[in-house]
Amino acid sequence: MSQAAARHLLVDTEEQCLALKAEIEAGKDFADVAQEHSNCPSKAQGGNLGTFGPGQMVPEFDKVVFSAPLNEVQGPVKTQFGYHLLEVTSRS
């Protein structure tokens, strides 16, 4: 079964998500931005979600995590929880 590792951050608005993506693309560290701004408890680990397989996350996550290039910030990805930035760190 496929496995992926990813990190993410979660915010309430698409506008905030886009602004944070721009900060990361301009050189800010993803983990630092997640710790400062994410609404998810994973922010304590810099947004690290660990390793998981298909179907363990919401469908919107799976679609990105199992298809996006590694180490590139993806998003905003809208789910029932809000707006996410995702970065796939490994996949096997």
C-alpha positions as a printed Julia matrix, in Angstrom:
92×3 Matrix{Float64}:
   0.0    0.0    0.0
   1.19   3.51  -0.78
   2.37   5.69   2.07
   3.03   9.42   2.19
   4.38  11.89   4.71
   3.24  15.48   4.64
   2.97  18.65   6.62
   0.2   21.2    6.47
  -1.23  24.31   7.97
  -4.89  25.15   8.42
  -6.49  28.61   8.42
 -10.03  29.97   8.2
  -9.88  31.93   4.94
  -8.55  31.45   1.44
  -7.06  34.96   1.58
  -4.98  34.12   4.66
  -3.93  30.85   3.06
  -2.72  32.63  -0.08
  -0.84  35.24   1.97
   0.95  32.54   3.98
   1.79  30.62   0.8
   3.4   33.78  -0.59
   5.48  34.14   2.6
   6.69  30.54   2.32
   7.48  30.94  -1.38
   9.43  34.11  -0.52
  11.65  32.11   1.84
   9.9   31.75   5.2
  10.2   28.3    6.72
   7.01  26.21   6.36
   7.3   24.86   9.92
   7.68  28.35  11.39
   4.65  29.64   9.48
   2.6   26.62  10.58
   3.58  27.11  14.24
   2.6   30.78  14.1
  -0.64  30.58  12.12
  -2.15  27.09  11.86
  -5.43  26.23  13.6
  -4.49  22.53  13.73
  -2.87  20.87  16.78
  -0.14  19.64  14.38
   1.25  23.18  14.47
   3.23  22.14  17.56
   5.25  19.87  15.2
   5.52  22.48  12.46
   2.48  21.02  10.73
   3.99  17.55  10.44
   1.25  14.93   9.95
   3.58  11.93   9.93
   3.09   8.99   7.56
  -0.3    7.78   6.38
  -1.94   5.76   3.64
  -4.74   6.47   1.17
  -8.1    6.97   2.84
  -6.69   7.98   6.23
  -7.17  11.68   5.51
 -10.08  13.57   3.97
 -10.5   12.99   0.19
  -9.24  16.5   -0.67
  -5.96  15.68   1.13
  -5.58  12.3   -0.54
  -5.99  13.8   -3.99
  -3.1   16.22  -3.41
  -0.86  14.08  -1.23
  -0.8   11.11  -3.58
  -0.33  13.11  -6.79
   1.53  16.38  -6.08
   5.28  16.81  -6.57
   7.4   16.34  -3.45
   8.58  19.33  -1.42
   6.38  21.89  -3.19
   3.74  23.85  -1.31
   0.25  23.02  -2.62
  -2.93  24.92  -1.95
  -5.12  26.42  -0.89
  -6.92  23.11  -0.48
 -10.45  23.57   0.86
 -11.91  20.97   3.24
 -14.72  21.04   5.79
 -12.09  22.23   8.31
 -10.98  25.32   6.37
  -8.14  26.09   3.97
  -4.88  24.16   3.96
  -1.41  24.47   2.56
   0.13  21.04   2.04
   3.68  19.93   1.42
   4.34  16.27   0.61
   7.71  15.39   2.12
   7.92  11.74   1.0
   5.92   9.07  -0.76
   6.47   5.38  -1.35
